[in-house]
Amino acid sequence: MARQLELSVRPIFSTPLLVFSVPECHQINNELKPAVLAHETSQLPYADREVIGWSSPHDLSMMEWAGKPLAQLFESVTQVATLATEFSERSGKPAQHPSWQVVEIWSNVQRNGGTNGYHAHPGSFWSGVYYVDVGDISDSQDMGGELQLFDPRGCLPRMLAPYLRYSLPELHDAGNTISFTPTTGQCVLFPGWQFHAVAPYRGVNPRVSIAFNLDPVIK
């Protein structure tokens, strides 16, 4: 007779993906979208070899031409980053939460055929993207434009034994790429070292997003 075993399974080395809907997103989007599209038509795109589409400079200059709705947006963003982060034991003040500041902001517009290649945001603890208008992206139609998130371990788990996988459903993504389908008004935060991309977009209406990097305020 088989003996019963007590098995404790604990998934380890998790990567946080923080997804939330921004309060008052309709008001924010009504101001941000025309400002971004106006700049798309009047300003040359920022030189970024991994982007097919239009991007504004990766700095804080966007605050000059879209400051009011951005301030409202980042009030929520920094609040989430504060709640999701605390000082380590080495800081001498564990369990305290650091404040956060935006150090880079840029807008992106993707139209039919637009994409954003595989990349990370080195030097930033938190990075993220806010979706002003997802265009024609939806779960029901294959229009592309999803946020793609890559396993930090690369393809190693699948290369060692491609015919095996872990029996826990929450571990089935080992060695795979996760596709996140956003909705308008959503914001996503992830570690700056997390490699990600945007799947080729095949919609008619523009896909408009705001990307950013955060740094802690260390006093």
Secondary structure by P-SEA (a helix, b strand, c coil): cbbbbbbbbbbcbbbbbbbbbbcaaaaaaaaaaaaaaaaaacccccccccccbbbccccccccccccaaaaaaaaaaaaaaaaacccccccccccbbbbbbbcbbbbbbbcccccccccccccccccccccccccccccccccccccccccccccccccccccccccccccccccbbbbbbbcccbbbbccccccccccccccccbbbbcccccccccc
